[in-house]
Amino acid sequence: MKASRELKLKDVVRVRKGPIHFQFEVIDFPKSRLGAKLVSTVTKDVTAADELAKLERIQLQMKATPYFGVGRPTKKDRRQLDDFMYYEDLEQDDSQ
């Protein structure tokens, strides 16, 4: 749907947010602009059940796989890694 298209009552607006396609039906038009919290008073969520199930699966997967340790190591992490690598090098030198 184009941004310039005028909406009518009972129109269904499709919104893609990541891999999920949400659908909302226009119930009423506000007299003036609304905050995000009040949008639900003039729309009705008509998203398909399979899309909501997909969203739930993604949320469960995100909870199961946390993103700890991603990115640049901290100074403390780097020092621990350096100590570990140095200790390994000493063991290899002793065994030869």
C-alpha positions, 0 to 999 in steps of 0.5 A: 500500500502506498503512503499517499493512499487514502484509507477508508473504514474497514480497510485492512492495512498490512505492516511488515515488522521483521519476518512477521506480517501484521494486519490491522483493520481501520475501525474509526478515524481520530479527530486529531493525531494520536499517540502510539498507545491510543492507536489501538482504539481506532484499529483492530488487530486481524493478524493471521494465527500462523503469523502470530505463531511465527512471532511466538516461535521467534520470541522463544528462540530469542530467549533460548539463545542469549547474545552474551559475549558478542562483539569486542572483548572488554579489557578484562576479557582480553587480559584473561585470554592473553593469560590463557594463551600465554599459559598454553604457549608455556605448556607447549614449550615445556613438552618439546 
